[in-house]
Amino acid sequence: VQLVESGGGLVQPGGSLSLSCAASGSIFIIYAMGWYRQAPGKQRELVAVITSGGSTNYADSVKGRFTISRDNAKNTVALQMNSLKPEDTAVYYCNVDLKTLSLSRTAHWGQGTQVTVSS
């Protein structure tokens, strides 16, 4: 199983960025998909998660600014980030809870993508 992230980069405060993550490989079923972030010197934290049924949950710090979505047909998850703040600067990781074709259930991580919010 492989997770490939795209998006990220440098943006000014108040700007927008979009992240995407595609899962591929021996996938039987995907459960929850989410985004985490880790800023320098801090622990990795949950940003947003979406269940297979489409229910979402967000960190309080991003509610109303970030939107998570998924395309079950393409095994992708996206994170639309608006009204970005300098404190959103971090490496963003996608996380996918899935069951493989061998019926092994595990959580997989993307390679991480840098988001920098700075003027």
Phi, psi and omega in degrees: 000136181228137174245126180240120181262152174215161182101198184083182181131202182253133180215152178281155176306137183091351181277184183230151174215156177232134176248149177221150180219128181244130178259138180214164179118205185277072184258128176266311180205145177250130177266243181283149174232140184208173176235136176237165175216154179221117177269158180304130178077005181238162178282155176294136182229152177288134175258309182199151178219148178225132181277173178296335179272356177098001176288142184237157176214138184232151170294145181303327185291344183242356181303134180085349180245324182252148176226126177258143178212163180217153174240104185293331180291330183254359182056046180237154174226140182234156176226112176268122184244117179244164178050048185294146181239156178305328180287355174276353180298126183182173167269127182257133182238136170270152181223131183232125176265116186215168174243131181278176178296337176273009176067027175267125182259122181213163175258134182243148181246144171283176185279347180094143177222138185278132172240122180236124180248110185201147175267000000 
